[in-house]
């Protein structure tokens, strides 16, 4: 956190105080009334900082809490947002990004660093991939894999030992489950979701 203090001071942002013990968080905010509270969730015993953030926001609902973290996993970002934080950014962010985050949350707006947004999108895509993978049968995936290889319905049917009409039925269900317009779109969506290599 010392590095952040140096950077913020260099940006012309006043740092009114720092603490090492999360148990002093509410008392310090009561005394100093900062525009932004910048925390590192690793301070104190594991998970302890979040209990104090909850306590802080119960006492000061409009407090602009921002998380500076070395862990930007989907779970870490979700945890920060669930505990009412307005800003989430990595400890390795640029000085400019840190300044932008502080000014943004001080204005009452949310700031998610691009890497935090990427983590959330990754989780969403992974969740969608699992949902679609569970919805598609093994046979539908098999048909789609052969479509990706450029095979016609007749060729796929011959390869799988089923009729071309049955291939067409499997493909229609696959398009529906993938919300795809056509065969090409279905393959593209499946590849983006990691269902086809």
ABEGO torsion letter per residue (X at the ends): XAAAAAAAAAAGBBBAEBBABAAAAAAAAAAAGBABBBBBAABEBBGAAAAAAAAAAAABAABBBBBBBABBBAAAAAAAAAAGBABBBBAABBAAAAAAAAAAAAAGBBBBBAAAAAAAAAAAAAAAAAAAAAABBAAAAAAAAAAAAGBBAAAAAAAAGBBAAAAAAAAAAAAAAAGBABAAAAAAAAAAAGABX
